[in-house]
């Protein structure tokens, strides 16, 4: 039958007898009345126990639901706590001079770790400027590498190595990216007004060249420079792209290559104030000159020229009749025998042709002049007229000269006859 002691003061039991004052010696185990677990802790805590406590004397172990202690000090030399046997410790406040740990896990989402302004948190391998990391209480940080998934806000900074971006640098209200803080440098300047410039600065810091994009100009890219010139050196190539990157025009130190052929109506090379006058590529190895939206000169394996239906009185070019494509061929003026055949001098009848000199106002030249009417001459002899598009358009100066020569020859013959008769 067990013994019940409502209270115990200074008594010590040894097999049921008091043997020493102030000391209790047990030859067996000690358990509380509410203990509902087993009687062996040599293998560790009894997971089935839910209440009470148990001291296993043979295993030298004890199991309690909770232990509350105040002012515990472990101070003997070599004293240590075997944390491998402590699964869960709740400490409201602690003053720890030095702490070594494998991992610290926050007990709640609002938990925090506070260090002094002159203190720091660092890795075991931290060496200033070489390895490891340190977070100082004054807010400074040193580390080898870092990955930031959010946004970094900084008022200043510097990079001594290479900065690689996979995204973009955006200026919300203007800013500058420069290759150096002073002297010769390049600056990308964005203003709050929407103007972006790339400035080239000389040794004194003055801007001597600028590329800029102005939203008020439709985001056109322009160049201004106190040097007054854009220089391309070495193998530099300048590309001018139309919408969508097509129709590339290339400019390098050897050649300007147009990305479009153009047409007579819209020449590839034209003038801002006269867009239908300029040069263009008519076809393979054929270059053309257009005025007023019409082809006038064409240069290929042969040189041909297209002329209006009327020409000025000062026209000195000799051209052929149009071919099947309506093109004219420029001829070198020559009257050598080798270019002629079936020659006959029996043309005395030319002296009978009547020439009708006239005075007239030329509408194309806007001036008064003397000469002949082409249709009048062609009516006397078709060979005197020159046709264009199936109608008489001009007359042959050389043919008229031949008529005059025939008349002179007849007059000279008549004069000789009269002298002989006298």
Buried (B, 14 or more C-beta within 10 A) or exposed (E): EEEEEEEEEEEBBEEEEEEEEEEEEEEEBEBEEEBEBBEBBEEEBBEEBEEBBBBBEEEEBBBEEEEEEEEEEEEEEEEEEEEEEEEEEEEEEEEEEEEEEEEEEEEEEEEEEEEEEEEBEBEEEBEEEEEBBBBBEEEEEBEEEEEEEEEEEEEEEEEEEEEEEEEEEEBEEEEEEEEEEEEEBEBBBBBEEEBBBBBBBEEEEEBEBBBBBBEEEEEEEEEEBEEEEEEEEEEEEEEEEEEEEEBEBEBBEEEEEBBBBBBBEBBBEBEEEEEBBBBBBBEEEBEBBBBEEEBBBBBEEEEBBBBEEEBEEEEEEEBEEBEEEEBBBEEEEEEEEEEEEEEEEEEEEBBEBEEEEEEEEEEEEEEEEEBBBBEBBBBBBEEBBBEBEEEBBBBBEEBBEBBEEBBEBBEEEEEEEEEEEE
